[in-house]
Amino acid sequence: MVTLRVDDPHVVAAAVRAGEIDASFRTVTDPATLPPDVRMIHAFDSPLELLVGPRHPLAAARTVTPRQLRERRIWVPGIVPRSEWAEFYDQLAAAFDLRIDAAGPNFGTEVLLDALADSADVATLVGSRDRYLWPASHDLRRIPIVDPTLVYPLSLMLPETDPHPGLRAIIEHFASLTPIPEPAWLPSWAAAARRSADEIADSRR
């Protein structure tokens, strides 16, 4: 299994269909548009955390709510049109009246972390299962978001027939992960992805 570095999930689905890659952690937000011989299953949910520097007004908080994030600048550079994460952040911003700032190209994680360490007003969102390393002098703070938990759902696209045998262990590992805290908010297309996975499972029983 390899990662295909393209932003449009439909291009990824075509690569899976052509056998160029075995699978990919991407989501087509409308499962009806998937190629007929590619399936998409729910992989796991990633609760979001707020990442801020030591001078940010929320730096001392143990948890924050979406309401507390209103009017705060949340910098997520490099959001690409036609990607599932662009749709995710559009829905997130609309649901909670958040200020998602996608300005500027994405120069990489180190540049973003440096900016957070130096700023008194910039924050970003990261997955709670994501791992980042930064110098101790940055003193960055990861703060869980609650009431509701904000969740980024990840899907796995793979061939409908004869998927790579190594995928089974990966799927079983994700199924064993701790459930997300409730209440939770997910984008509208998350339910469709789950229904697609359930229908596939039912059809194979």
C-alpha positions in Angstrom: 0.0 0.0 0.0 1.4 3.4 -1.0 0.2 7.0 -0.7 -0.8 8.8 -3.9 0.0 12.5 -3.5 -3.0 14.0 -5.3 -5.7 16.1 -3.8 -8.8 15.1 -5.8 -10.2 11.9 -4.2 -11.8 10.9 -7.6 -8.3 10.7 -9.1 -7.3 8.5 -6.2 -10.4 6.3 -6.8 -9.4 5.9 -10.5 -5.9 4.9 -9.4 -7.3 2.2 -7.2 -9.5 1.0 -10.0 -6.5 0.9 -12.4 -4.4 -1.1 -9.9 -1.8 1.7 -9.6 -2.2 1.6 -5.8 -3.6 -1.0 -3.5 -5.6 1.4 -1.3 -5.7 5.0 -0.1 -7.0 6.8 3.0 -9.3 9.2 1.0 -13.0 9.9 1.0 -15.3 10.5 -1.9 -18.0 12.5 -0.1 -20.7 11.1 -2.4 -20.2 7.4 -2.5 -22.5 7.1 -5.5 -19.8 8.7 -7.6 -17.3 5.9 -6.9 -16.3 3.6 -9.8 -18.3 0.4 -9.6 -15.3 -1.8 -8.8 -14.0 0.4 -6.0 -15.4 0.3 -2.5 -14.9 2.7 0.4 -15.1 1.7 4.0 -15.0 3.8 7.2 -11.5 3.5 8.6 -11.5 5.5 11.8 -12.5 8.8 13.4 -10.0 11.5 14.3 -11.1 13.9 17.1 -9.6 17.3 16.6 -7.5 19.3 19.1 -6.6 23.0 19.1 -2.9 23.6 18.8 -1.6 26.9 20.1 1.5 28.7 21.4 2.1 29.7 25.0 1.0 33.3 24.5 -2.4 32.4 22.9 -5.4 33.4 25.1 -6.6 29.8 25.3 -3.2 28.3 26.1 -4.0 27.6 29.7 -7.3 25.9 28.9 -7.6 22.2 29.7 -10.5 21.8 27.1 -12.2 24.2 24.8 -15.6 24.2 23.1 -16.4 25.2 19.5 -18.2 28.3 20.9 -15.0 29.5 22.5 -13.3 29.3 19.1 -15.6 31.8 17.4 -13.7 34.9 16.3 -10.4 33.1 16.9 -8.1 32.8 13.9 -7.7 29.1 13.0 -5.0 28.9 10.4 -5.1 25.8 8.1 -2.8 26.7 5.2 -3.0 24.9 1.9 -6.7 23.8 1.9 -7.1 22.5 -1.7 -10.3 22.9 -3.7 -12.0 19.6 -4.6 -10.4 17.8 -1.6 -12.5 16.2 1.1 -10.7 18.3 3.7 -11.9 21.4 1.9 -15.5 20.3 2.2 -14.9 19.3 5.8 -13.6 22.7 6.8 -16.4 24.5 4.9 -19.0 22.5 6.8 -17.2 23.0 10.1 -16.9 26.7 9.7 -20.6 27.0 8.7 -21.8 24.8 11.6 -20.0 26.7 14.4 -19.4 30.1 12.8 -15.6 29.6 12.9 -12.9 31.6 11.2 -10.9 29.1 9.2 -8.0 30.9 7.5 -6.6 29.0 4.5 -4.4 31.8 3.4 -0.9 31.0 2.0 0.6 27.8 0.6 1.4 24.9 2.9 5.2 25.2 3.5 5.2 22.2 5.9 4.6 21.3 9.5 7.8 22.9 10.8 6.8 26.3 9.4 3.3 26.1 10.9 4.7 25.1 14.3 7.2 27.9 14.3 4.4 30.4 13.5 2.2 29.1 16.3 5.1 29.4 18.8 5.7 33.0 17.9 2.0 34.1 17.7 -0.4 35.4 20.4 -3.5 34.9 18.3 -3.0 32.1 15.7 -4.2 28.5 16.3 -4.6 25.5 14.2 -6.5 22.2 14.3 -4.7 18.8 14.5 -6.0 15.2 14.9 -5.7 13.8 18.4 -4.0 10.7 16.9 -1.5 12.7 14.9 2.0 12.9 16.3 4.1 16.1 16.0 7.6 17.0 17.3 8.7 20.5 18.1 11.5 22.1 20.1 10.8 22.3 23.8 11.2 26.1 23.6 8.1 26.3 21.4 6.0 25.2 24.5 3.0 24.4 22.2 -0.3 23.3 23.8 -2.7 20.6 22.5 -6.2 21.2 23.8 -9.1 18.8 23.3 -12.2 20.2 21.8 -15.4 19.1 23.6 -19.2 19.7 23.7 -19.2 18.6 21.0 -16.1 16.7 20.0 -15.1 17.8 16.4 -14.4 14.7 14.4 -12.6 14.2 11.0 -13.7 10.8 9.6 -11.2 8.9 7.5 -12.2 6.3 4.9 -10.2 3.6 3.1 -10.7 3.1 -0.6 -9.8 -0.3 -2.0 -10.7 -2.7 -4.9 -14.1 -4.4 -4.7 -12.5 -7.7 -5.5 -9.1 -9.2 -4.6 -7.9 -6.5 -2.2 -4.3 -6.7 -0.9 -4.3 -9.4 1.8 -2.3 -7.1 4.1 -5.3 -4.7 4.4 -7.3 -7.0 6.6 -4.9 -6.5 9.6 -5.0 -2.7 9.1 -8.8 -2.6 9.0 -9.0 -4.8 12.1 -6.6 -2.6 14.0 -8.7 0.5 13.2 -11.8 -1.3 14.4 -10.2 -1.8 17.8 -9.5 1.9 18.4 -11.2 3.6 21.3 -14.6 5.2 20.3 -14.7 8.9 20.1 -16.1 10.9 23.0 -19.8 11.9 22.8 -21.4 14.2 21.9 -19.7 14.5 18.6 -20.0 16.5 15.4 -19.2 14.9 12.0 -19.6 16.3 8.5 -22.8 15.3 6.6 -21.0 12.9 4.3 -19.7 10.8 7.2 -23.0 9.1 7.6 -23.1 8.2 3.9 -19.6 6.7 4.1 -20.7 4.5 7.1 -23.9 3.4 5.2 -21.7 2.4 2.3 -19.5 0.3 4.5 -22.4 -1.3 6.3 -24.1 -2.2 3.0 -20.9 -3.8 1.7 -20.6 -5.8 4.9 -24.2 -6.9 4.7 -23.9 -8.0 1.1 -21.0 -10.2 2.0 -22.7 -12.1 4.9 
